[in-house]
Amino acid sequence: MGVYTFVCRNTGGEWTAKQHSGEIEASAATPYELQRRLVAAASAADSAAGVQSSFSMVSPSSAVFQVIVGAVGGGAMISGGAAVGGAAASGGGAAEAPKEEKKEEEKEESDDDMGFSLFD
């Protein structure tokens, strides 16, 4: 399993990324295309199956992108606004429907009778 962390910056309309502690670099016109190139580069560097990624904007012109290669789990990872189910990638069975929680209805307190009047 390999974890690849990239610092991404937008300068002059072009997104560039450099690996935090490594030699992988990429550039693209859009953040989406940059993510695709970084996932491809990380996958080529690590032959394990299963890829999860996370892209987090830090400011309008900078972001952090993390690629985890070989991490197959039952959870879901949010990446670029799309949810990717880890259970489907790991060949897991159908997920159970969450149990319904019964919530007791809280009795709303009335503000009508406070024991005093504003106009007395």
C-alpha positions as CSV (number, residue, x, y, z in Angstrom):
1,M,0.0,0.0,0.0
2,G,1.3,3.4,-1.0
3,V,0.2,6.8,0.2
4,Y,1.1,9.7,-2.1
5,T,0.5,13.3,-1.0
6,F,0.7,16.2,-3.4
7,V,0.7,20.0,-3.0
8,C,-1.3,21.6,-5.8
9,R,-1.1,25.2,-7.0
10,N,-2.9,27.2,-9.6
11,T,-0.6,29.9,-11.2
12,G,-1.5,31.6,-14.5
13,G,-4.4,29.3,-15.2
14,E,-2.4,26.1,-15.0
15,W,-2.6,23.6,-12.1
16,T,0.7,22.1,-11.0
17,A,1.4,19.4,-8.4
18,K,4.5,18.2,-6.6
19,Q,4.7,15.2,-4.4
20,H,5.2,16.2,-0.7
21,S,8.1,13.7,-0.2
22,G,8.9,12.2,-3.5
23,E,9.6,13.0,-7.2
24,I,6.2,12.7,-8.9
25,E,5.1,15.9,-10.5
26,A,2.2,16.8,-12.9
27,S,0.4,19.7,-14.5
28,A,-2.9,20.3,-16.2
29,A,-5.4,23.0,-17.1
30,T,-8.1,21.9,-14.6
31,P,-8.0,20.4,-11.1
32,Y,-9.9,17.4,-12.4
33,E,-7.4,16.6,-15.1
34,L,-4.6,17.1,-12.6
35,Q,-6.2,14.5,-10.3
36,R,-6.5,12.0,-13.2
37,R,-2.8,12.4,-14.1
38,L,-1.7,12.1,-10.5
39,V,-3.7,9.0,-9.9
40,A,-2.2,7.5,-13.1
41,A,1.3,8.4,-12.0
42,A,0.8,7.0,-8.4
43,S,-0.8,3.8,-9.8
44,A,2.2,3.3,-12.1
45,A,4.6,3.7,-9.2
46,D,2.7,1.2,-7.0
47,S,1.4,-1.9,-8.7
48,A,-1.1,-2.8,-5.9
49,A,-4.8,-2.9,-6.8
50,G,-7.5,-0.5,-5.6
51,V,-7.1,3.3,-5.5
52,Q,-8.7,5.9,-3.3
53,S,-8.2,9.6,-3.5
54,S,-9.0,12.8,-1.7
55,F,-8.8,16.4,-3.1
56,S,-9.1,19.3,-0.6
57,M,-9.0,22.9,-1.6
58,V,-7.0,25.0,0.8
59,S,-7.6,28.3,-1.0
60,P,-8.9,29.3,-4.5
61,S,-5.4,28.7,-5.8
62,S,-4.0,25.8,-3.8
63,A,-5.1,22.3,-2.7
64,V,-3.8,19.1,-1.2
65,F,-4.4,15.8,-3.1
66,Q,-3.8,12.4,-1.6
67,V,-3.8,9.1,-3.4
68,I,-3.9,5.8,-1.6
69,V,-2.9,2.8,-3.7
70,G,-3.7,-0.7,-2.5
71,A,-6.3,0.4,0.1
72,V,-9.4,-1.6,-0.3
73,G,-11.9,-1.2,2.4
74,G,-15.6,-1.2,3.3
75,G,-15.9,2.6,3.6
76,A,-16.6,5.3,1.2
77,M,-14.2,8.0,0.1
78,I,-15.2,11.4,-1.1
79,S,-13.2,12.5,-4.0
80,G,-13.8,15.6,-6.0
81,G,-17.4,15.7,-4.9
82,A,-18.2,12.1,-6.0
83,A,-18.6,9.2,-3.5
84,V,-16.9,6.0,-4.4
85,G,-18.1,2.9,-2.5
86,G,-15.2,0.9,-1.2
87,A,-17.4,-2.2,-0.6
88,A,-18.0,-2.6,-4.3
89,A,-14.3,-2.3,-5.1
90,S,-13.5,-5.0,-2.5
91,G,-16.1,-7.4,-3.8
92,G,-18.2,-7.1,-0.6
93,G,-21.8,-8.1,-0.4
94,A,-24.8,-5.8,-0.5
95,A,-24.8,-3.3,2.4
96,E,-27.5,-3.7,5.0
97,A,-30.1,-1.0,5.2
98,P,-29.5,1.2,8.3
99,K,-31.9,0.6,11.1
100,E,-34.5,3.3,11.7
101,E,-34.0,5.2,14.9
102,K,-37.1,6.1,16.8
103,K,-37.0,9.7,18.0
104,E,-39.2,10.7,20.8
105,E,-41.0,13.9,19.8
106,E,-40.0,16.6,22.2
107,K,-42.9,18.5,23.6
108,E,-42.6,22.1,22.5
109,E,-42.8,24.6,25.4
110,S,-45.3,27.4,25.0
111,D,-44.2,30.9,25.3
112,D,-47.7,32.0,26.1
113,D,-47.7,31.8,29.9
114,M,-44.4,33.0,31.4
115,G,-45.9,34.2,34.6
116,F,-45.5,37.9,33.7
117,S,-46.7,40.2,31.0
118,L,-44.6,42.6,29.0
119,F,-47.3,45.3,29.1
120,D,-48.1,45.2,32.9
